Amino acid sequence: MVVFEEFGLDDFSSDLLDISVKKIGEMDRHWKVSYGGSICNTPAIFNGIVYIASCDNNVYAVDSKTGKELWRFKTGGIIMESSPVIYNNKVYVGSFDSYVYAMDAKTGKEIWRFKANDGIDVTLCIADGKLFFGCKDGSIYCLNAETGEKIWTFKAGGIIDSSPNVFGKKLFIGSHDSYLYCLDTETGKEIWRFKTGGQVHNAPPFLIHNGVIYFGSFDNFLYAVDIETGKEIWRFPTGKYGNASAPCIYKDRLYYGCRDGIFYCLTLRGKEVWRFITREVISCQATVYKNRIYFSSGDGNLYCLDLDGKELWRFKTGSFIYSSPVIFDNKVYFGCWDCHLYCIDADSGEEIWRFATSTLVQSYLNPPYEIFEAELKIKHVEESREEKGGYTPSTFGSELFRYEEGQYKLKTQYKMKSEYK
């Protein structure tokens, strides 16, 4: 049953016969974010210190026990989905100002910076002393992680805002040109590419397990692809509004949330076991700890489920959450759009502390479904009784809802035939 109250049509409801969603643009809302204290990336924890970055341009180091700030480092631009990475006592992060920064993990002092050709909105990947990342102009870079010197670059066919993975001597990274690329980590030469039906934007890194890489695409599928051959093994349909995350794995089950607000449990063969529905976008990777599943949603809740998909508790924040939960010392750490880094008890979901960024003014981010149109095909007969006992059969045809400026706009074709006695 569809109720039209949110569209200003709360005087009736109708059976929904069909819904089709059309993608009318490219997913680029994260590049349009404004300056503010909001957090969209995932914390890293090292030696009892939590590292997080914010849309206020800062990287923060926070004591994991007390929530007190130890240091902050200011970059020249917004840090959106580039989560801090720790390697050899250094903190690495990318910024909208086109730079990759390397900082001392203890003091926060800059060690080096490298300028790319455009903005960076990916979590960096470090393996075998090499640092890998992509940027807005479609270039993929390999740097020396110690010195910041460039080793090689590769040019894809679209924006790169997908976090890379390395397995062995292979680098995996997605692009807005709809391809998942597999490159040689030593030379940057292409080994294979796999084409999907939409842009590949994965904020958390892909999952690689037993020779299979799992990733989502904005064509509304979750894919399993052989990492040696680049051949598809299976695909799973996830909804109508695309995918921007990667699954996690636990006891031969995949746990995955999609932008329709549905959290899935799947077998390794891509068969659904159960689903749990939230009210908003899920674009973060889940974490499993002590046979409990932790994941966040754009509805502002951090959820804790058992392995059968039953909710154990939820923790409500002041805004949406696009940060994956990280668990350390039986505590869950995550960032929130409400300008806070949270620490909560992993068993009870009770808050232990929260840390505020430099400003509590939230960043502006475009509506999550702005690039989609939904057409609802509805049939509805309404009897309007008149004084003389007549009635008016009315039929609703195609209803077009466009998401604009934070609300749905209705375009309707309304046909009415009247008979009066």
C-alpha positions in Angstrom: 0.0 0.0 0.0 1.3 3.4 -0.9 0.2 6.4 1.1 0.7 9.8 -0.5 0.8 11.9 2.6 4.3 13.1 2.1 3.4 14.3 -1.4 0.5 16.5 -0.1 -2.1 13.9 -1.2 -3.0 12.5 2.2 -6.7 12.2 1.4 -6.3 8.9 -0.3 -4.2 5.8 -0.8 -3.9 3.3 -3.6 -2.5 -0.1 -4.4 0.9 0.3 -6.1 1.0 -1.7 -9.3 4.4 -0.8 -10.7 7.4 1.5 -10.0 10.2 2.2 -12.3 13.3 4.3 -11.4 15.4 6.1 -14.0 18.9 7.4 -13.4 19.0 10.9 -14.9 22.5 12.0 -13.9 25.9 11.0 -12.5 26.4 10.4 -8.8 28.6 13.4 -7.8 26.9 14.7 -4.6 30.0 14.1 -2.5 31.9 16.6 -4.6 29.3 19.3 -3.9 29.7 19.2 -0.1 30.1 22.5 1.7 32.6 23.4 4.5 31.4 22.3 7.9 32.2 20.1 10.9 30.6 16.9 9.4 32.4 13.6 9.4 31.9 11.1 6.5 34.9 8.9 6.7 35.9 6.0 8.9 38.2 6.3 11.9 41.5 4.5 12.1 42.9 3.3 15.5 46.6 2.9 16.3 48.4 2.8 19.7 45.2 3.9 21.5 44.7 6.9 19.3 41.6 7.4 17.1 42.3 9.3 13.8 39.4 10.9 11.9 39.1 13.6 9.3 36.3 16.1 8.7 34.7 18.5 6.2 36.3 21.3 8.2 39.6 20.4 6.4 41.2 18.9 9.6 42.7 15.5 10.5 42.2 14.8 14.3 44.0 12.6 16.7 41.8 11.7 19.7 42.5 9.6 22.8 40.5 6.4 22.5 39.8 6.2 26.2 38.9 9.8 27.1 37.8 11.4 23.8 40.2 14.3 24.3 42.0 15.9 21.3 45.7 15.2 21.1 46.4 17.1 17.9 44.9 18.3 14.7 46.4 18.9 11.2 44.8 21.4 8.8 44.8 20.6 5.1 43.9 23.0 2.3 40.5 21.4 1.5 37.5 19.4 2.6 38.2 15.8 3.6 35.1 13.8 2.8 35.4 10.0 2.2 39.2 9.7 2.5 39.6 7.8 5.8 43.0 8.2 7.6 45.4 5.3 6.9 48.2 4.3 9.3 51.5 2.9 8.0 55.0 2.9 9.6 53.9 5.4 12.3 52.6 7.8 9.7 49.0 9.0 9.0 48.0 9.4 5.4 45.0 11.1 4.0 43.7 12.7 0.8 42.0 16.1 0.4 39.8 18.0 -2.0 42.8 20.4 -2.3 44.4 17.7 -4.6 47.1 16.8 -2.0 48.0 13.5 -0.3 49.4 14.3 3.1 51.7 12.2 5.3 51.9 13.1 9.0 53.7 11.8 12.0 51.2 9.7 13.9 52.4 10.8 17.3 52.8 14.6 16.7 50.7 15.4 13.7 53.6 17.2 12.0 53.7 17.1 8.2 56.3 14.8 6.7 55.5 15.3 3.0 52.7 16.2 0.7 52.1 15.2 -3.0 49.9 17.2 -5.4 47.7 15.2 -7.8 45.9 16.6 -10.8 42.6 17.1 -9.0 40.6 16.5 -5.8 41.0 13.3 -3.9 38.0 11.6 -2.2 39.2 8.1 -1.7 40.7 6.1 1.1 44.3 5.5 0.2 45.8 2.0 0.0 49.3 1.1 1.1 51.0 -2.2 0.3 54.7 -3.2 0.0 55.8 0.3 0.6 53.7 1.8 -2.2 50.7 4.1 -1.8 47.8 3.9 -4.3 44.9 6.2 -4.9 42.7 7.7 -7.6 41.5 11.3 -8.1 38.7 13.3 -9.7 40.4 13.7 -13.1 40.4 9.9 -13.6 44.1 9.3 -12.8 45.4 6.5 -10.6 48.6 7.1 -8.8 51.3 4.9 -7.3 53.7 6.7 -4.9 56.6 5.7 -2.6 54.9 5.7 0.8 58.1 6.9 2.6 59.0 9.8 0.3 55.9 10.7 -1.6 57.7 10.3 -4.9 55.6 9.3 -7.9 56.3 5.8 -9.3 53.6 5.6 -12.0 50.2 6.8 -13.1 47.3 5.2 -15.1 44.5 7.0 -16.8 41.0 5.6 -16.5 38.0 6.8 -18.5 36.2 8.6 -15.7 36.3 10.1 -12.2 38.0 7.9 -9.6 36.2 8.1 -6.2 36.4 4.4 -5.4 38.9 3.2 -2.8 41.5 0.8 -4.2 42.5 -2.6 -2.9 45.7 -4.6 -3.4 45.9 -8.3 -3.4 49.3 -9.8 -4.3 50.6 -7.8 -7.2 47.2 -6.7 -8.4 45.5 -3.4 -7.8 41.7 -3.2 -8.0 40.0 0.2 -8.4 36.6 1.4 -9.9 35.7 4.4 -12.0 32.7 6.4 -13.1 33.3 5.0 -16.6 31.6 1.8 -15.2 34.7 -0.3 -15.1 36.4 -2.2 -12.4 40.1 -2.1 -13.3 42.8 -4.7 -12.4 46.3 -3.2 -12.7 49.8 -4.5 -12.1 51.1 -2.8 -8.9 54.7 -2.7 -10.1 54.1 -1.1 -13.5 50.6 0.3 -13.5 49.7 -1.7 -16.7 46.2 -3.0 -17.1 45.7 -6.7 -16.6 41.9 -6.7 -17.2 38.8 -4.6 -16.8 35.3 -5.6 -16.0 32.4 -3.6 -17.2 29.2 -2.9 -15.2 26.1 -1.0 -16.2 26.9 2.1 -14.0 29.6 4.0 -12.2 31.7 2.1 -9.7 31.9 4.2 -6.5 32.8 2.3 -3.4 33.7 4.5 -0.4 34.9 1.6 1.7 37.5 -0.7 0.0 36.3 -3.8 -1.9 36.1 -7.2 -0.3 38.5 -9.8 -1.6 38.0 -13.4 -0.4 39.2 -16.8 -1.8 40.1 -15.4 -5.2 36.8 -13.4 -5.6 36.3 -9.6 -5.4 32.9 -8.3 -4.3 31.8 -4.8 -5.2 28.7 -2.8 -6.0 27.8 -0.6 -8.9 25.3 2.2 -9.6 23.6 -0.3 -12.0 21.9 -1.7 -8.9 23.9 -4.9 -8.7 26.4 -6.4 -6.2 29.0 -8.3 -8.2 31.3 -11.3 -7.5 34.2 -11.4 -10.0 37.2 -13.8 -10.4 40.3 -11.8 -9.5 42.5 -13.8 -11.9 40.4 -13.7 -15.0 38.0 -10.7 -14.5 35.1 -13.0 -15.3 31.7 -12.6 -13.6 30.8 -15.3 -11.1 27.4 -13.9 -10.1 25.5 -10.7 -9.6 22.8 -9.9 -7.0 20.1 -7.2 -7.6 20.0 -4.8 -4.7 17.3 -2.1 -5.4 16.8 0.9 -7.6 19.1 3.6 -6.2 22.6 2.2 -6.8 25.4 0.9 -4.6 28.2 2.7 -2.9 29.7 0.2 -0.4 31.2 -3.2 -0.2 30.2 -6.3 1.8 32.0 -7.7 4.8 32.3 -11.5 5.4 31.8 -13.6 8.4 31.3 -17.4 8.7 30.7 -17.8 4.9 28.0 -15.1 4.9 28.2 -11.7 3.2 26.7 -8.7 4.9 25.9 -5.8 2.7 23.9 -2.6 2.8 22.6 -0.7 -0.3 21.4 2.8 -1.0 17.8 1.8 -0.8 18.3 1.3 3.0 18.2 -2.5 2.8 20.8 -4.5 4.7 21.3 -8.0 3.2 22.7 -11.3 4.4 23.8 -13.4 1.4 25.5 -16.7 0.8 28.8 -16.8 -1.0 26.9 -17.8 -4.1 24.8 -14.7 -4.0 21.6 -16.1 -2.6 19.6 -14.0 -0.1 19.3 -15.4 3.4 17.6 -12.4 5.1 17.2 -8.7 4.9 16.8 -5.9 7.4 15.2 -2.6 6.3 16.3 0.9 7.5 14.8 4.2 6.4 17.7 5.7 4.5 20.9 5.2 2.4 23.4 2.6 3.6 26.8 3.4 2.1 29.2 2.0 4.7 30.8 -1.4 5.3 29.4 -3.4 8.2 31.6 -4.9 11.0 31.0 -8.2 12.7 32.2 -8.7 16.3 31.2 -11.3 18.9 28.6 -12.7 16.5 27.0 -9.3 16.3 26.6 -7.2 13.1 27.2 -3.4 13.4 26.4 -1.0 10.6 25.3 2.6 10.1 22.6 4.2 8.1 21.6 7.6 6.7 18.6 7.5 9.1 21.0 8.5 11.8 21.2 5.2 13.6 24.0 2.8 14.3 22.4 -0.7 14.3 23.4 -3.9 16.1 21.9 -7.1 14.8 22.4 -10.8 15.6 23.4 -13.2 12.9 19.8 -14.0 12.1 19.0 -10.3 11.3 17.2 -9.6 14.6 17.8 -6.1 15.9 19.4 -6.1 19.4 19.7 -2.3 19.8 20.2 0.9 17.9 22.0 4.1 18.8 20.5 7.4 17.6 22.7 10.3 16.6 21.8 13.9 15.4 22.2 13.3 11.7 23.0 10.7 9.1 25.9 8.3 9.4 28.2 7.5 6.4 31.1 6.3 8.5 31.8 2.5 9.0 31.9 1.4 12.6 35.4 0.4 13.9 35.6 -1.8 17.1 38.5 -1.6 19.5 38.7 -2.7 23.1 34.9 -3.6 23.1 34.0 -0.1 22.0 32.5 1.1 18.7 33.9 4.2 17.1 32.3 6.0 14.2 31.9 9.5 12.8 28.6 11.3 12.1 27.3 14.1 9.9 26.3 15.9 13.2 30.0 16.9 13.6 30.9 14.3 16.2 33.1 11.3 16.6 31.3 8.8 18.8 32.5 6.1 21.2 29.8 3.7 22.4 29.8 0.4 24.3 29.8 -2.6 21.9 27.5 -4.7 24.2 24.9 -2.2 25.3 25.0 0.6 22.8 25.4 3.1 25.5 27.4 6.3 24.8 30.8 6.5 26.4 32.0 9.8 24.9 31.7 12.0 21.9 34.2 14.4 20.3 33.2 17.5 18.5 35.0 18.9 15.5 36.0 22.5 15.1 32.5 23.7 14.2 29.1 22.2 15.0 27.7 23.7 11.7 26.9 20.7 9.6 28.1 20.6 6.0 25.5 20.9 3.2 25.2 17.8 1.0 22.8 17.4 -1.9 19.8 15.0 -1.5 20.8 11.4 -1.8 18.4 10.5 -4.6 18.8 13.7 -6.7 20.0 11.8 -9.8 16.9 9.5 -10.0 13.4 9.8 -11.2 10.7 7.5 -10.0 7.6 6.8 -12.1 4.7 5.1 -10.3 2.0 3.5 -12.4 -1.2 3.4 -10.3 -4.8 2.5 -10.8 -7.3 3.9 -8.3 -11.0 4.2 -8.4 -12.7 6.7 -6.1 -16.4 7.0 -5.5 -17.5 10.6 -4.8 -21.2 10.5 -3.9 -23.2 13.6 -4.9 -26.5 14.9 -3.5 -28.4 13.0 -6.1 -26.6 9.7 -5.6 -24.2 10.0 -8.5 -20.5 9.0 -8.4 -17.3 10.0 -10.2 -14.9 7.2 -11.2 -11.4 8.6 -11.3 -8.3 6.9 -12.5 -4.6 7.8 -11.8 -2.2 7.0 -14.6 1.5 7.7 -14.5 2.8 9.6 -11.5 6.3 11.1 -11.8 8.2 12.1 -8.6 11.4 14.0 -8.9 13.7 14.6 -5.9 14.5 18.3 -5.9 15.8 20.5 -3.1 15.2 18.0 -0.3 11.7 17.0 -1.3 9.8 15.0 -3.9 7.9 17.0 -6.6 4.9 15.4 -8.1 4.0 15.4 -11.8 0.7 13.7 -12.3 -1.6 12.8 -15.2 -5.1 12.9 -13.7 -8.1 11.7 -15.7 -11.7 12.1 -14.5 -15.0 11.1 -16.0 -18.1 12.6 -14.3 -21.7 11.5 -14.4 -24.5 13.5 -12.7 -28.1 12.5 -12.3 
